[in-house]
Amino acid sequence: MIKTKDPIVQADFDAYVDDQLDAARRIEVAGYLSEHPEVAARVMADLRVRDELRLALSAPSSVSGLASAQAAERLQRSLGRRQIFNRLQRVAAVALLVGLGWMAHAGFGPLVVSEVVASQPAPAYVEDAVMAHRTSLMRAAMPSQPGTKHYDPAEIRAATAIVMPKLPSEWKVKDVQLFPSTFGPSIELEIGSDRDGALSLFAVRPGSFDVVKPRIVGVGDMSAAYFQIGEVAYALVANAGSTELDKAANQLANTLY
């Protein structure tokens, strides 16, 4: 039997399917799967769909469109089943977020998303991103709540299966936080920039596979540029008067291809 130092969680299975684990952790996950056939069956199904999608994307253009769509649809259904499986595990996190929402509602007023450039309503995770941004601003004003400036994208990826984009060299990370969200664990970076002012970058796995180019929406007195690459979605949040938010979001998105 393979003994693991850390418990095997759903993020490990997601990272296993996405080839995002280091060799040691992958061996631990494989050992766990060998002892839990029901979990192994679900992971194998996800691996099959992933490989079908990769094969479809490498096929000739005349057939790749339909094959890719079918594979992506199957992957999305698989992720949906995975969300149901984890729903009870996320109840506590969602409850915490709701409580945080009541506090922010009292301090800032209700969140209302208004369209700026996007041709369709913003995803629900954009509101979570704005809530996280406002909470980070509140925490920054409290001397008893010091920020965590140590930013380790590899550690974040291993723990949450969230791949973070490469940040511009002029951006300075002022705080790094793991937040609960409607969709599970999320990452929020508070960023300082001489050019762009105070920003925050929010990243979460929304439970669907998609590719969405950066779009701008207004959320109260804030603006957000959201985009998605595969299974991870991102939102760059700033004050409504911030300029070139779309340019910064495109710069981040380009580092993920």
Secondary structure, 3 states (H helix, E strand, C coil): CCCCCCCCCHHHHHHHHCCCCCHHHHHHHHHHHHHCHHHHHHHHHHHHHHHHHHHHHHCCHHHHHHHHHHHHHHHHHHHHHHHHHHHHHHHHHHHHHHHHHHHHHHHHCCCCEEECCCCCCCCCHHHHHHHHHHHHHHHHCCCCCCCCCCCCHHHHHHHHCCCCCCCCCCCEEEEEEEECCCCCCEEEEEEEECCCEEEEEEEECCCCCEEEEEEEEEECCEEEEEEEEECEEEEEEEECCCCCHHHHHHHHHHCCC
